[in-house]
Amino acid sequence: MRRRRALGLLSSVPLAAVLGSAGCSREQPYQLIEGATMGTRYHIRFRPPSRSFDVAALQAAVDARLEALNASLSTYRPDSLITAFNDAPVDQAVPVDADFERMLELSRQVHRASGGAFDPTVGALVNLWGFGWPKPKEPLTRLPEPAAIEAAKGRFEAVVQPAPGQLLKRAPLRLDFSAIAKGYGVDLIAEVVRSQGIEHFMVEIGGEVATRGQGPAGGPWRIGIEAPDPSVTGRILARVHLREGALATSGNYRNFFELEGRRFSHVIDPVSGYPVAQPPVSVSVIAPNVALADAWATAFMVLDEAQGLALAEENQLAVFWVYEDNEGRRTRQSSRMAPYLDAAP
């Protein structure tokens, strides 16, 4: 399973950049607010609905909503609901909130549709390969034993809900929503922004993006997909345009280790329990909401090229893959991505 954010609510170098963010409007000028969250920063560019609009109140509402999300799902926090679930013994019910239940619902949806390529119950497996939290003090000096890998595999079917607002696990496992939580956070911020009467905005957390209405230069928002280069940031490989859209990008080129003459990426296959041998270097997905785009981007990092394309078409998703091999870099896209791509980068 991809762990672009191998830890709960962790940061990554953004894989998408907002373009055309300078400019002005004949109406209220666009404004930008930002703040810290999930180990990275959020950015909201928007056009206030009036001159008297209270920007500080908007930011306070956003920060409060994100704090509630972190209190539920951050594996960094010893007092979070997900930490309580992970630390609880088998068959002991623990209380969860609506965000937790929604994360589980969306995760289960993509888990089933992807044949298990997306699985948030692999927290122990991610830890075993050295990509979890807390990070190991020293890099791995030997590969995990097959028996340990088998024991650490996720078991989504073992997560059950005995009553509303409660969850328990039927087998030892650790939940980690890091591969979907940033996208969900973007969706939550977008809800807050819309509730303030704002019709034109872009929300971004660590490269996950939601847009609505027009960008500052007029027309749709233009979002740059960053070239997957570990030594250079900010170089744009492709551009997409969105009016009301949800975009997430996952990458494989900045989080890996080398051992016994081989490179092991953080993209862990939940089915085999091993890092994927040759995953894409990045995948960008446009979906009905950012949480689903985020989760599907993880699944497409695990699936091989033919499987990924077939599932993208079957689930009517707009997907843009970047691959690198001995012959260099190449891209591929699903049929639904073409209308979103600008003609030139």
Stockholm file with secondary structure:
# STOCKHOLM 1.0

chainA/1-345         MRRRRALGLLSSVPLAAVLGSAGCSREQPYQLIEGATMGTRYHIRFRPPSRSFDVAALQAAVDARLEALNASLSTYRPDSLITAFNDAPVDQAVPVDADFERMLELSRQVHRASGGAFDPTVGALVNLWGFGWPKPKEPLTRLPEPAAIEAAKGRFEAVVQPAPGQLLKRAPLRLDFSAIAKGYGVDLIAEVVRSQGIEHFMVEIGGEVATRGQGPAGGPWRIGIEAPDPSVTGRILARVHLREGALATSGNYRNFFELEGRRFSHVIDPVSGYPVAQPPVSVSVIAPNVALADAWATAFMVLDEAQGLALAEENQLAVFWVYEDNEGRRTRQSSRMAPYLDAAP
#=GR chainA/1-345 SS CCCTTCSTTCCCCCSEEEESCCCCCSSSCCEEEEEEETTEEEEEEECCSSTTCCHHHHHHHHHHHHHHHHHHHCTTCTTSHHHHHHHSCTTCCEECCHHHHHHHHHHHHHHHHTTTSSCTTBHHHHHHTTCSSSCCSSCCSSCCCHHHHHHHSCCGGGEECSSTTEEEESSCCBCCCTTTHHHHHHHHHHHHHHHTTCCSEEEEETTEEEEESCCTTSSSEEEEEECCCTTCCSCEEEEEEESSEEEEEEECSSSEEEETTEEEESCBCTTTCSBCSSCCSEEEEECSSHHHHHHHHHHHHHSCHHHHHHHHHHTTCEEEEEEEETTEEEEEECTTTGGGBCSCC
#=GC SS_cons         CCCTTCSTTCCCCCSEEEESCCCCCSSSCCEEEEEEETTEEEEEEECCSSTTCCHHHHHHHHHHHHHHHHHHHCTTCTTSHHHHHHHSCTTCCEECCHHHHHHHHHHHHHHHHTTTSSCTTBHHHHHHTTCSSSCCSSCCSSCCCHHHHHHHSCCGGGEECSSTTEEEESSCCBCCCTTTHHHHHHHHHHHHHHHTTCCSEEEEETTEEEEESCCTTSSSEEEEEECCCTTCCSCEEEEEEESSEEEEEEECSSSEEEETTEEEESCBCTTTCSBCSSCCSEEEEECSSHHHHHHHHHHHHHSCHHHHHHHHHHTTCEEEEEEEETTEEEEEECTTTGGGBCSCC
//
